Each structure stands twice: as structure tokens, then as C-alpha cells.
Amino acid sequence: MKALVVVALLCGVAAADVHTNKAAKVTLDIPKGYKMSEQDDVMRGESADKAVALFYWNVDTGDADKALQKLGEELYKAVGSLAWDKPKAEKVHGLDAQWITGTGRSVGNTLDLTVLLAGPTATKHHVLVVGIVDHAKAEAHKAEIAAILASLKPAK
């Protein structure tokens, strides 16, 4: 079973488009088939099956509590009752990073959220990458979301 998960992750990475945020000088690998919209500091997208919502945002803080508060304000109209687990610090491609999982509610459904707060980048930005999925579909998309968030790296 573990070999199948590894193969699935490798296939997902191989079938990805690289998206670059010039302001933060970072890249993110997004699976082909995702519909993405991009602006200077923000990327929004969803999976082809509309099960996963993806959100990228350049933020002005590396403090997890402040970043999550800003995220809550951004998601306020669509996602409520946000609850967060304690951040887990580690490095992602050389960037200081905090992984944060949580839950929220939208139109009666429980949502699972996975957040990566990373930085500062070479341009002194901090970035927030968020994957959101309905709890009932979370297990099927867990590896996909983790691979997207873990693909964040400094641009060359």
C-alpha cells in the first residue's frame, strides 16, 4: 500500500504545472487539470472534480496566529467555525515553514484545511498556501494536497 501512495505522489508531481509568484520568488507545482486564477499576491484554484480548493497568498507575517486570523477574515463568507491544531515547524525546500491543520464548516459540511505558512522568502515575503476539501472526500485527496503544499520552493 505504501508503494502505491509513493507511485501516486510521483505521478502527481510529474503531471504538474509550475506556477511562479514573482513577488515572493517562489514556485508551486499544481496538478494539470486544476483551474487556476492568479494575481500579484494571490492564486486561487480548484481541482478538476471541484473537490479541492486551493489558495495561495503573500502575507506580511510569519506569525501563525496572525496569519490564521487574516486567513479567517479572507474565508469568512465561505468558511466558518474555523478551529486550528497547533502548528508544526519544519523546513520546506530550505524555507522555514509551519504546517497547520484545521477544520471549518460551509453550508452544513465539515471541511478539512491544511495550511503551509513559509518564509521569509528571498524577497522577505511570507506565503500562505491552503488546501481545503470536504471532510467526506479528504482521505482521497490527502496525498494530493500534501504534495502541492510541499512543492513550494524558491524560484530559480
C-alpha positions, 0 to 999 in steps of 0.5 A: 500500500505504501508503494502505491501512495509513493507511485501516486505522489510521483505521478502527481508531481510529474503531471504538474504545472509550475506556477511562479509568484514573482513577488515572493520568488517562489514556485508551486507545482499544481496538478494539470487539470486544476483551474487556476486564477492568479494575481500579484499576491494571490492564486486561487484554484480548484481541482478538476472534480471541484473537490479541492480548493486551493489558495495561495497568498503573500502575507506580511507575517510569519506569525501563525496566529496572525496569519490564521486570523487574516486567513479567517477574515479572507474565508469568512463568507465561505468558511466558518467555525474555523478551529486550528491544531497547533502548528508544526515547524519544519523546513520546506525546500530550505524555507522555514515553514509551519504546517497547520491543520484545521477544520471549518464548516460551509453550508452544513459540511465539515471541511478539512484545511491544511495550511503551509505558512513559509518564509521569509522568502528571498524577497522577505515575503511570507506565503500562505498556501491552503488546501481545503476539501470536504471532510467526506472526500479528504482521505482521497485527496490527502496525498494530493494536497500534501504534495502541492503544499510541499512543492513550494520552493524558491524560484530559480 
